[in-house]
């Protein structure tokens, strides 16, 4: 981050103002960064959620298939 004050100065901002914005910018940037561990935890949570939703979808599809077969059997018996 040593080069950070040069960027605002090159844009026409006073060097002291450039240095004054650095801590705020650094704090904001560090708060937004995700570590590899954070991403791995998120990946695991998403995988678990997808697995849960996949299972629910299979159960719903099975119920609809069974209802369709039962309705077809009832129609055939008429």
Long-range contacts (C-beta under 8 A, 24 or more apart in sequence): 1-26
